[in-house]
């Protein structure tokens, strides 16, 4: 099916129907890109390889040859080994900060141009191809300090292209759903993403337990092969999106201007958004704060498990499988509740669950790993629905024909606030001298986002007076 022959009008009627095969193909993109998020960024590649002693000088790495040092203990924290790991984490943090700036600068303008030119699908496909190539590139990150920066930059660039592709992908939600189904379609995408993360992590755990079939995995070969596997996964499972999801028609009422001129149009649109679509404007602000808290849960969850609760590498991966399973199921179920009660209610209750769970982990941490298991599962049950319903709510409150630009601003505002969780995580650890205090930093971000949501975003946002979702 060609894109030209299957174009969907930018302004589809409310009673439109969308074939199930198109919805499923669209949702499968989340599945296709999830190994980058779950395996590369969160639970395996970065946390267990890139910021590990694999990239410390031999004399420093040898200080913990028996694995006895736990860097959250005050008696161990001052060692050169722990300082080396902290330096790796900080350097990786700076690279991701630069990546965030790139998204901040590029996302809204590229989204705006995709709206005007009718090439949102093209941006998704191009970004996905670039993501696959960058994952392939991780195969060349050998277990040696001199390869650290190459690995960190490749991962950061993967985040950039994934985020930019996600802008246009999220903007297409309007075209593959109706007013009555937007919540469940959004939830289906997020849910498939989490389930994809489960399957990918299970494969990694199984192959690891089989000792890589006797293969010599020195020099980081195991992790390098994992990256190749993630790349192949992305290519294969993104094909339904490429082949079945049609491109939306270009907008005739939007200016087709050059790249730099787009910034002037963007400023004008922001001012108009504030004047005429105040709910959309305030939702972008409040969601930027709490979404950074959601990102912090995943960014530092694996580190907290390994450092503060003593999880082994296998336990971290099994923990990741459990979290993705719970998040996937809860997200799909919440998608249906979203259509019934409205996305704002789902977001608020999800944030309440997250805050209570984080405090539970902090205050009862002395009880050991079981506390982190209970708290982590509860956290994952709240993260997925909050993410999916945020996308759903934004679709409801976005002015017609501005999906690409508004979702670009959605990515941008999230990046503007992306310093909050890392900053408070690090600050609380520095102030109190133990890793688990970082949980309080992330909790503060979640509380701030919840307060802003309650104060700035009307209770009926995303819903009509009759109780059904609004446009």
C-alpha positions as CSV (number, residue, x, y, z in Angstrom):
1,X,0.0,0.0,0.0
2,X,1.5,3.3,-1.0
3,X,1.5,6.3,1.2
4,X,0.0,8.5,-1.5
5,X,-2.9,6.2,-2.1
6,X,-3.7,5.7,1.5
7,X,-3.5,9.3,2.8
8,X,-5.8,10.2,5.7
9,X,-7.2,13.7,5.7
10,X,-5.6,15.9,8.4
11,X,-9.1,16.9,9.5
12,X,-10.9,13.6,9.7
13,X,-14.6,13.6,10.9
14,X,-15.3,12.6,14.4
15,X,-17.3,9.5,13.2
16,X,-14.4,8.2,11.2
17,X,-13.3,4.5,11.6
18,X,-9.8,3.3,11.5
19,X,-9.0,-0.2,10.4
20,X,-7.6,-2.4,13.2
21,X,-4.6,-3.4,11.2
22,X,-3.5,0.3,11.0
23,X,-4.0,0.7,14.7
24,X,-2.0,-2.4,15.5
25,X,0.8,-1.4,13.1
26,X,1.0,2.0,14.7
27,X,1.0,0.6,18.2
28,X,3.7,-1.9,17.3
29,X,6.2,0.9,16.9
30,X,6.3,1.2,20.7
31,X,7.2,-2.5,20.8
32,X,9.9,-2.1,18.1
33,X,11.7,0.7,19.9
34,X,11.3,-0.5,23.5
35,X,14.5,-2.6,23.7
36,X,16.4,0.7,23.4
37,X,14.6,2.1,26.4
38,X,14.5,-1.0,28.6
39,X,17.6,-3.0,27.6
40,X,20.0,-0.2,26.4
41,X,19.1,2.8,28.6
42,X,17.6,1.4,31.8
43,X,18.3,-2.1,32.9
44,X,21.2,-3.6,31.0
45,X,23.6,-1.8,28.7
46,X,24.1,1.6,30.5
47,X,23.6,0.5,34.1
48,X,25.5,-2.8,34.0
49,X,28.1,-2.0,31.3
50,X,28.7,1.6,30.4
51,X,28.9,3.0,33.9
52,X,30.5,-0.1,35.4
53,X,34.1,-1.0,36.3
54,X,34.4,-2.3,32.7
55,X,35.4,1.3,31.8
56,X,37.7,2.0,34.9
57,X,41.5,1.7,34.7
58,X,42.6,-1.8,35.6
59,X,44.3,-0.7,38.9
60,X,41.1,0.9,40.1
61,X,38.7,-1.8,38.9
62,X,40.9,-4.4,40.7
63,X,40.0,-2.8,44.0
64,X,36.7,-4.5,43.9
65,X,37.7,-7.8,42.2
66,X,35.7,-9.8,44.8
67,X,32.6,-7.6,44.5
68,X,32.6,-6.7,48.2
69,X,32.4,-2.9,47.8
70,X,28.9,-1.4,47.9
71,X,29.2,2.3,47.2
72,X,26.2,3.4,49.3
73,X,28.0,2.3,52.5
74,X,29.8,5.2,54.2
75,X,32.8,3.0,54.8
76,X,33.2,2.2,51.1
77,X,32.0,5.5,49.5
78,X,35.3,7.3,49.7
79,X,37.3,4.6,47.8
80,X,38.8,5.3,44.4
81,X,36.6,2.6,43.0
82,X,33.4,4.3,44.0
83,X,34.7,7.7,42.9
84,X,35.5,6.2,39.5
85,X,32.0,4.9,39.1
86,X,30.6,8.3,40.2
87,X,32.8,10.0,37.6
88,X,31.5,7.7,34.9
89,X,27.9,8.4,35.9
90,X,28.5,12.2,35.9
91,X,30.2,12.1,32.5
92,X,27.3,10.1,31.1
93,X,24.9,12.6,32.7
94,X,26.6,15.5,30.9
95,X,26.3,13.8,27.6
96,X,22.6,13.2,28.1
97,X,22.2,16.8,29.1
98,X,23.7,17.9,25.7
99,X,21.3,15.4,24.0
100,X,18.4,17.0,25.9
101,X,19.4,20.4,24.5
102,X,19.4,19.1,21.0
103,X,15.9,17.8,21.5
104,X,14.9,21.1,23.1
105,X,16.1,23.0,20.0
106,X,14.9,20.6,17.3
107,X,11.7,18.8,18.4
108,X,9.1,21.6,18.1
109,X,10.3,23.0,14.8
110,X,10.6,19.6,13.2
111,X,7.1,18.7,14.5
112,X,5.8,22.0,13.1
113,X,7.3,21.3,9.7
114,X,5.9,17.8,9.7
115,X,2.4,19.2,10.3
116,X,2.8,21.7,7.4
117,X,4.4,19.3,4.9
118,X,2.5,16.1,5.8
119,X,5.5,14.0,6.4
120,X,5.2,12.9,10.0
121,X,5.5,9.2,8.9
122,X,8.7,10.0,7.1
123,X,10.2,11.5,10.3
124,X,9.2,8.4,12.3
125,X,10.8,6.1,9.7
126,X,14.0,8.1,9.4
127,X,14.4,8.4,13.2
128,X,13.8,4.7,13.6
129,X,16.4,3.8,10.9
130,X,18.9,6.1,12.7
131,X,18.1,4.5,16.0
132,X,18.8,1.0,14.6
133,X,22.2,2.2,13.2
134,X,23.2,3.7,16.5
135,X,22.4,0.5,18.3
136,X,24.4,-1.4,15.8
137,X,27.3,1.0,16.5
138,X,27.4,0.0,20.1
139,X,28.9,-3.3,19.0
140,X,32.2,-1.4,18.6
141,X,32.2,-0.2,22.3
142,X,34.9,-2.4,23.7
143,X,35.5,-2.9,27.4
144,X,38.2,-0.2,27.7
145,X,38.1,3.3,29.2
146,X,39.0,4.8,25.8
147,X,35.7,3.6,24.3
148,X,33.5,5.2,27.0
149,X,32.9,8.5,25.3
150,X,32.1,6.7,22.0
151,X,29.5,4.6,23.8
152,X,28.0,7.5,25.7
153,X,27.7,9.7,22.6
154,X,26.1,6.9,20.6
155,X,23.6,6.2,23.3
156,X,22.8,9.9,23.7
157,X,22.3,10.3,20.0
158,X,20.0,7.3,20.1
159,X,17.9,9.2,22.6
160,X,17.8,12.2,20.4
161,X,16.6,10.4,17.2
162,X,14.2,8.3,19.3
163,X,12.7,11.4,20.8
164,X,12.4,13.2,17.5
165,X,10.8,10.2,15.9
166,X,8.5,9.9,18.9
167,X,7.2,13.4,18.4
168,X,5.8,12.6,15.0
169,X,4.7,9.1,16.1
170,X,2.7,10.6,19.0
171,X,1.2,13.2,16.7
172,X,-0.1,10.5,14.5
173,X,-2.3,9.2,17.4
174,X,-4.9,11.7,16.3
175,X,-5.0,10.0,12.9
176,X,-5.2,6.4,14.0
177,X,-7.9,6.9,16.7
178,X,-11.3,8.5,17.2
179,X,-12.5,10.7,20.1
180,X,-14.0,7.6,21.7
181,X,-10.9,5.4,21.3
182,X,-7.9,7.7,21.7
183,X,-7.3,6.5,25.3
184,X,-7.3,2.8,24.6
185,X,-5.2,3.2,21.4
186,X,-2.7,5.2,23.3
187,X,-2.7,2.7,26.1
188,X,-2.3,-0.1,23.6
189,X,0.9,1.5,22.2
190,X,2.4,2.0,25.7
191,X,1.3,-1.5,26.8
192,X,2.9,-3.2,23.8
193,X,6.0,-1.2,24.5
194,X,6.3,-2.5,28.0
195,X,5.5,-6.1,26.9
196,X,8.2,-5.8,24.3
197,X,10.6,-4.8,27.0
198,X,9.6,-7.9,28.9
199,X,10.3,-10.2,26.0
200,X,13.6,-8.5,25.2
201,X,14.8,-8.7,28.9
202,X,13.7,-12.4,29.1
203,X,15.8,-13.2,26.1
204,X,18.8,-11.4,27.6
205,X,18.3,-13.3,30.9
206,X,17.9,-16.7,29.3
207,X,21.0,-16.3,27.1
208,X,23.0,-15.1,30.1
209,X,21.9,-18.0,32.2
210,X,22.9,-20.4,29.3
211,X,26.4,-18.8,29.6
212,X,26.1,-17.5,26.0
213,X,26.3,-21.1,24.8
214,X,30.0,-21.3,25.8
215,X,31.0,-18.3,23.8
216,X,34.0,-16.2,24.9
217,X,32.3,-13.0,26.0
218,X,35.3,-11.1,27.3
219,X,36.0,-7.5,26.2
220,X,32.3,-6.7,26.7
221,X,31.2,-9.0,23.8
222,X,28.0,-10.1,25.7
223,X,26.8,-6.5,26.0
224,X,27.9,-5.6,22.5
225,X,25.9,-8.5,21.1
226,X,22.9,-7.4,23.2
227,X,23.1,-4.0,21.4
228,X,23.1,-5.8,18.0
229,X,20.1,-7.8,19.0
230,X,18.2,-4.7,20.0
231,X,19.0,-3.1,16.6
232,X,17.7,-6.1,14.7
233,X,14.6,-6.1,16.9
234,X,14.0,-2.5,16.0
235,X,14.3,-3.1,12.3
236,X,12.1,-6.2,12.2
237,X,9.2,-4.9,14.3
238,X,9.0,-1.5,12.8
239,X,8.2,-2.9,9.4
240,X,4.4,-3.1,10.0
241,X,4.4,0.6,10.8
242,X,6.4,1.3,7.6
243,X,4.2,-0.8,5.4
244,X,0.7,-0.3,6.8
245,X,0.4,3.1,8.5
246,X,-0.6,5.8,6.0
247,X,0.8,9.3,5.9
248,X,-1.5,12.2,6.8
249,X,-2.2,14.9,4.2
250,X,-0.2,18.1,4.3
251,X,-1.9,21.1,5.8
252,X,-2.8,23.8,3.4
253,X,-3.4,26.4,6.1
254,X,0.1,26.2,7.7
255,X,3.1,28.1,6.3
256,X,5.8,26.0,4.6
257,X,8.8,28.0,5.7
258,X,12.5,27.2,6.1
259,X,14.1,25.7,9.2
260,X,15.3,28.9,10.9
261,X,12.1,30.8,9.9
262,X,10.2,28.1,11.7
263,X,11.4,29.5,15.1
264,X,9.6,32.7,14.4
265,X,6.4,30.8,13.6
266,X,6.9,28.8,16.7
267,X,7.1,31.8,19.0
268,X,4.0,33.2,17.4
269,X,2.1,30.0,17.9
270,X,3.2,29.8,21.5
271,X,1.8,33.2,22.2
272,X,-1.4,32.3,20.4
273,X,-1.6,29.0,22.4
274,X,-1.3,31.0,25.7
275,X,-4.0,33.4,24.6
276,X,-6.5,31.0,23.1
277,X,-5.7,27.5,24.4
278,X,-4.8,28.1,28.0
279,X,-5.5,24.5,29.1
280,X,-3.1,23.1,26.5
281,X,-0.5,25.6,27.5
282,X,-0.7,24.8,31.3
283,X,-0.8,21.1,30.7
284,X,2.5,21.3,28.8
285,X,4.0,23.1,31.8
286,X,2.7,20.8,34.5
287,X,3.3,17.6,32.6
288,X,6.9,18.7,31.9
289,X,7.5,18.5,35.7
290,X,5.8,15.2,36.5
291,X,7.1,13.5,33.4
292,X,10.6,14.3,34.5
293,X,9.8,12.5,37.8
294,X,8.6,9.5,35.7
295,X,11.8,9.6,33.8
296,X,13.7,9.7,37.0
297,X,12.0,6.5,38.3
298,X,13.3,4.6,35.3
299,X,16.7,6.4,35.0
300,X,17.7,5.7,38.5
301,X,15.7,2.6,39.4
302,X,18.3,0.1,38.2
303,X,21.1,2.0,40.0
304,X,19.1,2.1,43.2
305,X,18.5,-1.6,43.0
306,X,22.1,-2.5,42.4
307,X,23.8,0.0,44.8
308,X,21.4,0.5,47.7
309,X,19.6,-2.9,47.8
310,X,22.5,-5.1,46.5
311,X,20.7,-6.6,43.5
312,X,23.0,-8.7,41.3
313,X,23.0,-8.1,37.5
314,X,20.6,-11.0,36.9
315,X,18.3,-9.7,39.7
316,X,18.3,-6.3,38.1
317,X,17.2,-7.8,34.8
318,X,14.5,-10.0,36.4
319,X,13.3,-6.9,38.3
320,X,13.1,-5.1,35.0
321,X,11.0,-7.9,33.5
322,X,8.6,-7.8,36.4
323,X,8.3,-4.0,36.2
324,X,7.6,-4.0,32.5
325,X,5.0,-6.7,32.9
326,X,3.1,-4.8,35.6
327,X,3.4,-1.5,33.6
328,X,2.2,-3.1,30.4
329,X,-0.9,-4.7,31.9
330,X,-1.8,-1.6,34.0
331,X,-1.3,0.7,31.0
332,X,-3.6,-1.4,28.8
333,X,-6.3,-1.5,31.5
334,X,-5.9,2.2,32.3
335,X,-6.4,3.0,28.7
336,X,-10.0,1.8,29.0
337,X,-10.5,3.7,32.2
338,X,-9.1,6.7,30.4
339,X,-11.9,6.6,27.9
340,X,-14.5,6.3,30.7
341,X,-13.3,8.7,33.3
342,X,-11.0,11.0,31.4
343,X,-7.2,11.1,31.1
344,X,-6.7,13.8,33.8
345,X,-8.2,11.5,36.5
346,X,-5.9,8.7,35.5
347,X,-2.8,10.9,35.6
348,X,-3.7,12.3,39.0
349,X,-4.3,8.9,40.6
350,X,-1.2,7.5,39.0
351,X,0.9,10.3,40.5
352,X,-0.6,9.6,43.9
353,X,0.3,5.9,43.6
354,X,3.9,6.9,42.6
355,X,4.4,9.2,45.5
356,X,3.1,6.8,48.1
357,X,5.2,4.0,46.6
358,X,8.4,6.0,46.5
359,X,8.0,7.0,50.2
360,X,7.3,3.4,51.1
361,X,10.6,2.4,49.5
362,X,12.5,5.1,51.4
363,X,11.0,4.7,54.8
364,X,11.0,0.9,54.9
365,X,14.3,0.3,53.1
366,X,15.9,-1.4,56.1
367,X,13.6,-4.4,55.5
368,X,15.7,-5.4,52.5
369,X,15.0,-6.4,48.9
370,X,11.4,-7.3,49.4
371,X,10.6,-3.7,50.1
372,X,12.1,-2.6,46.8
373,X,10.2,-5.4,45.0
374,X,6.9,-4.2,46.5
375,X,7.6,-0.5,46.0
376,X,9.0,-1.0,42.5
377,X,6.0,-3.0,41.3
378,X,3.6,-0.3,42.7
379,X,5.7,2.4,41.0
380,X,5.6,0.6,37.6
381,X,1.8,0.3,37.9
382,X,1.6,4.1,38.1
383,X,4.2,5.1,35.5
384,X,2.7,3.4,32.5
385,X,-0.9,4.8,32.9
386,X,0.5,8.3,33.6
387,X,2.6,8.2,30.4
388,X,-0.2,6.9,28.2
389,X,-2.9,9.2,29.6
390,X,-0.6,12.2,29.2
391,X,-0.4,11.4,25.5
392,X,-4.2,10.9,25.4
393,X,-5.0,14.2,27.2
394,X,-2.7,16.2,25.0
395,X,-4.4,14.7,21.9
396,X,-7.8,15.9,23.4
397,X,-6.6,19.4,24.1
398,X,-4.5,20.0,21.0
399,X,-6.0,22.5,18.5
400,X,-6.9,20.8,15.2
401,X,-4.0,20.4,12.7
402,X,-1.3,21.3,15.2
403,X,-0.5,17.7,16.4
404,X,3.1,17.6,15.2
405,X,4.0,21.0,16.6
406,X,2.2,20.5,20.0
407,X,3.8,17.1,20.5
408,X,7.1,18.7,19.6
409,X,6.5,21.2,22.3
410,X,5.5,18.3,24.6
411,X,8.9,16.8,24.0
412,X,10.6,20.2,24.4
413,X,8.9,21.2,27.6
414,X,9.8,17.8,29.0
415,X,13.4,18.5,28.1
416,X,13.3,21.9,29.6
417,X,12.5,20.4,33.0
418,X,14.7,17.3,32.5
419,X,17.4,18.6,34.9
420,X,15.1,18.4,37.9
421,X,15.2,14.7,38.7
422,X,19.0,14.3,38.1
423,X,19.7,17.4,40.0
424,X,17.6,16.6,43.1
425,X,18.7,12.9,42.9
426,X,22.4,14.0,43.1
427,X,21.8,16.8,45.5
428,X,20.0,14.6,48.1
429,X,22.7,12.0,47.8
430,X,25.4,14.7,48.3
431,X,23.6,16.3,51.3
432,X,22.9,13.0,53.2
433,X,25.7,10.8,51.9
434,X,23.7,7.8,50.8
435,X,22.2,6.7,47.5
436,X,18.7,5.9,48.9
437,X,18.2,9.6,49.8
438,X,18.0,10.2,46.0
439,X,14.5,8.7,46.2
440,X,13.3,11.8,48.1
441,X,14.6,14.1,45.3
442,X,12.5,12.2,42.7
443,X,9.5,12.3,45.1
444,X,9.7,16.0,45.3
445,X,9.5,16.3,41.5
446,X,6.4,14.0,41.4
447,X,4.7,16.0,44.2
448,X,5.4,19.3,42.3
449,X,4.0,17.9,39.1
450,X,0.9,16.7,40.9
451,X,0.2,20.0,42.5
452,X,0.7,21.9,39.2
453,X,-1.7,19.4,37.5
454,X,-4.4,19.9,40.2
455,X,-4.0,23.7,40.2
456,X,-3.4,24.6,36.5
457,X,-5.3,21.9,34.5
458,X,-9.1,22.0,34.8
459,X,-10.8,18.9,36.1
460,X,-12.8,18.6,32.9
461,X,-9.8,18.7,30.6
462,X,-10.1,16.0,28.0
463,X,-13.8,15.5,28.7
464,X,-16.9,17.2,27.5
465,X,-19.7,18.4,29.8
466,X,-21.6,15.2,28.9
467,X,-18.8,13.1,30.4
468,X,-17.4,11.8,27.2
469,X,-13.9,12.7,26.0
470,X,-13.7,16.1,24.4
471,X,-11.9,17.0,21.2
